[in-house]
Amino acid sequence: MNTASPITALKGVGEKTAALFHRVGVDTVGELLSYYPRTYDLYEKPVTFANLEMERIQAVTGRIGRMPDTKKAGRLAVTTVTLEEFGAYLHLNWFNMPFLRNTLRPGNTYIFRGKVQKKKGRMVMEQPEIYETDAYERLLDTMQPVYGLTAGLSNKTVTKAVRQALDELNLDPEYLPDRIRRDQELAEYNFALRSIHFPVRKEDLLLARKRLVFDEFFLFILALRRLREQTEMEKNECVIRPDAQTERLLASLPYALTGAQQRVWEEIQSDMAGETVMNRLIQGDVGSGKTVIAVLALAAAAECGYQGALMAPTEVLARQHAQSVEEMFQNCGVKAEIVLLTGSMTAKEKREAYGKIESGEAAIVVGTHALIQEKVRFFRLGLVVTDEQHRFGVRQRETLADKGLHPHVLVMSATPIPRTLAIIIYGDLDISVIDEMPKGRLPIKNCVVDESWRPNAYRFLEKEVAAGRQVYIICPMVEENPELEIENVVDYTKKLRGSLNPSIVIEYLHGKMKAAQKNEIMERFAAGEIQVLVSTTVIEVGVNVPNATVMMVENAERFGLAQLHQLRGRVGRGKHQSYCIFISGSDSKDTKKRLEILNKSNDGFYIASEDLKLRGPGDLFGIRQSGSLEFKIGDIFTDAKVLQAASEEAAKLQKLDPGLALPEHHGLQKKLLEYQNEGMGRMSL
């Protein structure tokens, strides 16, 4: 058995279990070993009630005073126990576990372990684990891995499979050069792999994580540098020089470009007419006007006889882009056929689109991942634009570019990443920044409130809807989970319909819906037929509804700041004053400090840099930044120092041995090739 062996090579993993592992992206033994725990259960000494910290998982010792009480609460049976210690009370709640009335005997002492929260002025622990005191003693000071799961796949199954793989596999020899390990104080690879899954001590976990994070960044940066070397040598065979048609388009815009937009447009023009192929990233805050620059570039490509392709991460956004490009072209008389290609189109519609793309009749092609299918053949592809680049893998961008003979590549991202980090993680691209907002845009008014303010928020929403405006409400979950008291889309919508004026049309949207359903809901919202849209973060990317003026986020503490800023960008896109309401279900000081950054500023780059200061290397299991590079274990914010160290080491190595030809680099060369063939293809930017 080796890392390439199928997961079924492990004892106890049959076809049914393998199908469950496949759902979480694990098909081989190697993929299992890099399926790192999402967190760990730390079994620490029980604390007194007076020392309990809110929003943390802790253990307490409690004596059962009387028989547990079980009551019905809707569909749930709630069993409750109240513990008392020196005049302080802790309320324990379990959902759908009525048998506990017979398990927890009055007069007996147990250890209860769970997350402590403040609710209606009371200390509450929901769904706590229950231990006899001697059983808890055996677990004391251990760290148990907790994996991401899917329905039918238990944590015990994953843990057992990982343990077996580590015990039976011939693990990889160390591949990092000794000098790098010594200079960066990195643990040995196999120790790190074992310790990330089953750490003996917290110190071992920190060492293991640092090593694996470094490896992930280091391999990624080396691969990017190789890509950069290739693209820097590619001769420009699609010379694009904007002419009269593009100038007409520019003149027809109902506004003048900002200074930042003008600067970026000049950089793109210079690239497309230069000696080598353009590979450029436009990094700009939400609403800064990146799309209009991309449309100008597409118009220039069409004018010079080349096809342009614009790839968006969702069908809703692709349709919206196609409509925007068409309207802009019509307004200034640009004659270029625009073709839309998405996965939900009928077979006949797709065939017609394929024909127009292959014949060259389609000058501009707008679509989703459907653009990179084998059936799509371009006549003369000269420019590739990808929107919200973090949603596409590096390989996907390359696959689209490979459909032409070295076309220019333009990447757009609204993800606010501090420039020092952006230079590293977008190492194969030149970076342009639009750091100026269009004139006349009203700044969004923000407020961070607790749950007690919700009735006031509802009245405010009704007032905005009565004025003809529309509202987004974001919830972190799709379905109810009684163990986590956070608002969920389906039930929240039902509750909201009972709380707001019955004349208000309220619908919900989430990622588990079919594409056709999502498109229908978004089109109705865009048309003003829906006044309030309750959604998960599926609406995070790019949808433009200028009439929407309120963004309300429930359980805001459960999102990363970058993601909250992206969500806020869905409003403030029209002429009316817009508002963002962040409702937090946490009393934590750290949470309040984080959300206050959003409250004070609408500048994504400022928010990213402030968030970077708050998040330290010790924040192992904090909220991941949606919208940033989705590495398996590293986080560019939390691990910024490791990212910079990996970049410096990659630069030294490239200078010393660019081809990794020296004997001491052969192991690294093999690992890098594996990464380029497998890991890089899955990497989501």
Salt bridges, closest charged atoms under 4 A:
ASP27 OD1 - HIS22 ND1 2.78
GLU31 OE2 - ARG682 NH1 3.86
ASP41 OD1 - ARG113 NH2 3.46
GLU44 OE1 - ARG56 NH2 2.95
GLU53 OE2 - ARG56 NH1 3.54
ASP69 OD2 - LYS71 NZ 3.87
GLU126 OE2 - LYS119 NZ 3.00
GLU129 OE1 - ARG113 NH1 2.77
ASP167 OD1 - ARG194 NH1 3.44
ASP172 OD2 - LYS671 NZ 3.53
GLU174 OE1 - ARG181 NH1 3.82
GLU174 OE2 - ARG211 NH2 2.88
ASP183 OD2 - ARG179 NH1 3.28
ASP204 OD1 - ARG201 NH2 2.83
ASP215 OD1 - ARG211 NE 2.73
GLU232 OE2 - ARG228 NE 3.07
GLU234 OE2 - HIS406 ND1 3.55
GLU267 OE1 - ARG280 NH1 3.68
ASP271 OD2 - ARG280 NE 2.51
ASP285 OD1 - HIS565 NE2 2.60
GLU315 OE1 - ARG319 NH2 4.00
GLU337 OE2 - LYS356 NZ 2.79
ASP387 OD2 - HIS321 NE2 2.68
GLU388 OE1 - HIS390 ND1 3.53
GLU398 OE1 - ARG395 NH1 2.58
ASP428 OD2 - ARG397 NH1 3.21
ASP430 OD1 - ARG228 NH2 2.72
ASP435 OD1 - ARG263 NH2 3.70
GLU451 OE2 - ARG454 NH2 3.92
GLU462 OE1 - ARG459 NE 2.91
GLU479 OE1 - LYS512 NZ 3.65
GLU480 OE1 - ARG75 NH2 2.68
GLU485 OE1 - LYS119 NZ 2.93
GLU487 OE2 - ARG454 NH2 3.52
GLU487 OE1 - LYS495 NZ 3.27
ASP491 OD2 - ARG75 NH2 3.66
ASP491 OD1 - LYS494 NZ 3.94
GLU507 OE1 - ARG497 NH2 3.41
GLU507 OE2 - ARG524 NH2 3.80
GLU529 OE1 - ARG524 NE 3.62
GLU540 OE1 - ARG391 NH2 3.07
GLU554 OE1 - ARG454 NH2 2.89
GLU610 OE2 - LYS613 NZ 2.84
ASP619 OD2 - ARG615 NH1 3.74
ASP635 OD2 - ARG615 NH2 3.52
ASP639 OD1 - ARG209 NH1 2.82
GLU649 OE1 - ARG179 NH2 3.19
GLU649 OE2 - LYS652 NZ 3.92
ASP657 OD2 - HIS665 ND1 2.76
